[in-house]
Amino acid sequence: MSTNQKDTVVLITGGSSGIGKSIGIFLAEKGYTVYGTSRNPSRFPDFEFFTLLELDVADTNSINSAITTIEQKHGRLDVLINNAGAGITGPIEEIPNEEIVRNFTTNYFGPINVTKAVLPVMRKQRSGLIINVTSIAGYMGLPYRGIYSASKAALEMTTEAWRMELKDFNIRMTNVAPGDFATNIAAGRYHAPVIKNSPYEKPYGDTLKLMDSHVDSGNDPLEMAKAVFRIIKTEKPKVHYKVGAFMQKFSIVLKRILPDRLYEKMLMNHYKL
């Protein structure tokens, strides 16, 4: 990777809002050349923080087009931040299959598609860093967020394997798992409807309110931006990073040390189930 920040080219998927936008603004202010992506950049006519490219993680043609644009302009791509993601909530029994597939397409297959397109560029320059934004929810099966937990856990495990495969090419890969941050993810999340007279009506409805309050009172996304900046400056990134409130990070430690049934009881108490 270029040692000069001005010559370091960064691509952030899902850079038009939330955590991706915060990371992009922070890195641009530090002097990096930043590209963000959006499925529809024309929706942000006044966006002036960094360049927004059109990219849909589910469409390999749009991915290749965005990568080609960057490569033609700079001849390199140093850092890929796979940040684009989508929330999904609901009783697993009641979430339509097509919504489950759509969520995995964005949260799991999307980062794989973008990474595959970027790797030939990084291999040619014999350097690069790929940061996969996962979630603390990916470390545990959370009630009514089971599909989201599964998609993020899948990306965590894939990163563990993939980073070993990339070592020969001097390409580094890591996971960053954020907890709850004050972003608009709840608004963009797929909510399975709370169905009247469903056996899940009360527990799911109550859990939904609790989840939304966690996001609303979440940490400042600037915390994630600073963590990503530190990782970019690190010569040998760790396999996993967690960023968020102490108790959210500590819950991962508890899962490692507590018996499964006790940990499950703790989660159910937290969600009042």
ABEGO torsion letter per residue (X at the ends): XBABAAABBBBBBGAABEAAAAAAAAAAAAGBBBBBBBABAAABAABAABBBBBBBAABAAAAAAAAAAAAAAAGBBABBBBABBBBBBEBAAABBAAAAAAAAAAAAAAAAAAAAAAAAAAAAAGBEBBBBBBBAAAABBBBGAAAAAAAAAAAAAAAAAAAAAAAAAGBBBBBBBBBBBBBAAAAABBBBBBBBGBAAAAAAAAAAAAAAAAAAABBBAAAAAAAAAAAAABABBBABBBBEBAAAAAAAAAAAABBAAAAAAAAAAAAGX
